[in-house]
Amino acid sequence: MIIVALTSFLLLITLLSVLVLTNEKKTTKIIEKFSKLIERMSGRKGITEKVLKRTKENFKTFTMGFKVLFRRKPLFLKALLLSYLFWGSNVLRTYFVFLSLGTKLGFWEIMVIQVIGTVVGILSILPGGTGIVGTVTSGAYILLGIDKETAIAAILLDRIIYYWIPT
């Protein structure tokens, strides 16, 4: 029952995101607000104009990909399912790594921390987020109350499994 509810919730969030991202006005407003915030925080002028210019230049190309997927609904649903399976298997892998080290964590705790680690890795200037993702995720697990040694060991073991054993 919980799995069905969570899957429905994730599907709803995905569909709402796609609807927003395929609407040029809404996307431009969101990007403009985010750019202005970055501009204020960094103290650099002109970021918003550059970002909005690039958004307008690339929006049609971006939405074309979604339109192709929407025309091929079975392809879209397969891609969506594969994405959920990938994320689910990553969360399960991490869950079992922690379980093997004698620590039980919840599905959503692991999911949130992995999303945070992924976002930080994407924003990082280092190739592939080298070291940053592990540092952020182990720090997040420590903040959850996992002892430092277990958190670091789990992250290292998880990375080894992820990179060297096909999952």
C-alpha positions as CSV (number, residue, x, y, z in Angstrom):
1,M,0.0,0.0,0.0
2,I,2.8,2.4,1.0
3,I,4.7,1.6,-2.2
4,V,1.7,2.3,-4.4
5,A,1.1,5.7,-2.6
6,L,4.8,6.6,-2.9
7,T,4.9,5.6,-6.5
8,S,1.8,7.6,-7.3
9,F,3.2,10.6,-5.4
10,L,6.5,10.4,-7.4
11,L,4.6,10.0,-10.7
12,L,2.5,13.1,-9.9
13,I,5.6,15.1,-9.0
14,T,7.2,14.0,-12.3
15,L,4.2,14.9,-14.4
16,L,3.8,18.3,-12.7
17,S,7.5,19.0,-13.3
18,V,7.2,18.1,-17.0
19,L,4.1,20.3,-17.4
20,V,5.9,23.2,-15.8
21,L,9.1,22.7,-17.8
22,T,7.2,22.5,-21.1
23,N,5.4,25.8,-20.4
24,E,7.8,28.6,-21.5
25,K,6.2,31.4,-19.4
26,K,6.3,29.4,-16.2
27,T,9.8,28.1,-16.8
28,T,11.1,31.6,-17.6
29,K,9.4,33.0,-14.4
30,I,11.0,30.3,-12.2
31,I,14.4,30.7,-13.8
32,E,14.2,34.5,-13.5
33,K,13.4,34.3,-9.8
34,F,16.2,31.8,-9.2
35,S,18.7,33.9,-11.2
36,K,17.8,37.1,-9.3
37,L,18.3,35.2,-6.1
38,I,21.8,34.1,-7.2
39,E,22.6,37.6,-8.5
40,R,21.7,39.1,-5.1
41,M,23.6,36.4,-3.1
42,S,26.8,36.6,-5.3
43,G,26.7,40.4,-5.8
44,R,27.4,39.9,-9.5
45,K,25.3,41.9,-11.9
46,G,23.9,40.7,-15.3
47,I,23.4,37.0,-14.4
48,T,19.7,37.2,-14.8
49,E,19.8,38.7,-18.3
50,K,22.4,36.1,-19.5
51,V,20.5,33.2,-18.1
52,L,17.1,34.4,-19.5
53,K,18.7,34.9,-22.9
54,R,20.1,31.3,-22.9
55,T,16.8,30.0,-21.6
56,K,14.9,31.5,-24.6
57,E,17.6,30.3,-27.0
58,N,17.4,26.7,-25.8
59,F,13.8,26.3,-24.7
60,K,12.5,25.1,-28.1
61,T,15.2,22.4,-28.3
62,F,14.5,21.3,-24.7
63,T,10.8,21.0,-25.3
64,M,11.2,19.2,-28.6
65,G,12.6,16.2,-26.6
66,F,9.6,16.1,-24.4
67,K,7.2,16.4,-27.4
68,V,8.9,13.4,-29.0
69,L,8.5,11.4,-25.8
70,F,4.9,12.5,-25.4
71,R,4.1,11.4,-29.0
72,R,5.6,8.0,-28.0
73,K,3.8,7.4,-24.7
74,P,5.0,3.8,-24.3
75,L,8.6,5.0,-24.7
76,F,8.0,7.8,-22.2
77,L,6.5,5.4,-19.7
78,K,9.4,2.9,-20.2
79,A,12.0,5.7,-19.6
80,L,10.1,6.8,-16.5
81,L,9.9,3.3,-15.2
82,L,13.6,2.7,-15.8
83,S,14.4,5.9,-14.0
84,Y,12.4,4.8,-11.0
85,L,14.0,1.4,-11.1
86,F,17.4,2.9,-11.2
87,W,16.8,5.2,-8.2
88,G,15.0,2.4,-6.3
89,S,17.9,0.0,-6.9
90,N,20.4,2.7,-5.7
91,V,18.4,3.3,-2.5
92,L,18.1,-0.5,-1.9
93,R,21.9,-1.0,-2.5
94,T,22.6,1.7,0.1
95,Y,20.0,0.3,2.4
96,F,21.6,-3.2,2.3
97,V,25.1,-1.7,2.7
98,F,24.0,0.0,5.9
99,L,22.1,-3.1,7.0
100,S,25.3,-5.2,6.5
101,L,27.1,-2.8,8.8
102,G,24.5,-3.2,11.5
103,T,22.6,0.0,10.9
104,K,19.0,0.3,9.8
105,L,17.9,3.4,7.9
106,G,14.5,4.2,6.3
107,F,13.9,4.2,2.6
108,W,13.1,8.0,2.5
109,E,16.1,9.0,4.6
110,I,18.4,7.3,2.1
111,M,16.4,8.7,-0.9
112,V,16.6,12.3,0.4
113,I,20.3,12.0,1.2
114,Q,21.1,10.5,-2.2
115,V,19.2,13.2,-4.0
116,I,21.1,15.9,-2.0
117,G,24.4,14.1,-2.9
118,T,23.5,13.9,-6.5
119,V,22.5,17.6,-6.7
120,V,25.7,18.7,-5.0
121,G,27.7,16.4,-7.3
122,I,26.0,18.0,-10.4
123,L,26.7,21.5,-9.0
124,S,30.3,20.7,-8.2
125,I,33.1,21.9,-10.4
126,L,35.0,18.7,-10.0
127,P,34.5,16.0,-12.6
128,G,31.8,13.6,-11.6
129,G,31.6,15.3,-8.2
130,T,34.7,13.4,-7.1
131,G,34.9,13.3,-3.4
132,I,32.1,15.9,-2.9
133,V,29.2,13.4,-3.1
134,G,30.8,11.1,-0.6
135,T,31.6,13.9,1.8
136,V,28.1,15.4,1.6
137,T,26.3,12.1,2.0
138,S,28.5,10.8,4.8
139,G,28.0,14.1,6.6
140,A,24.3,13.9,6.1
141,Y,24.2,10.3,7.6
142,I,26.3,11.6,10.5
143,L,23.7,14.3,11.1
144,L,21.1,11.6,11.2
145,G,22.9,10.1,14.1
146,I,24.9,7.4,12.4
147,D,28.4,7.2,13.9
148,K,31.2,8.6,11.8
149,E,33.0,5.4,11.2
150,T,29.9,3.5,10.0
151,A,28.8,6.4,7.8
152,I,32.2,6.7,6.1
153,A,32.6,2.9,5.8
154,A,29.1,2.6,4.3
155,I,29.8,5.4,1.7
156,L,33.1,3.8,0.7
157,L,31.5,0.4,0.4
158,D,28.5,1.8,-1.5
159,R,30.9,3.6,-4.0
160,I,32.9,0.4,-4.5
161,I,29.8,-1.6,-5.3
162,Y,28.4,1.2,-7.5
163,Y,31.6,1.7,-9.6
164,W,33.0,-1.8,-9.8
165,I,30.1,-4.2,-9.5
166,P,27.3,-3.7,-12.1
167,T,24.1,-2.9,-10.2
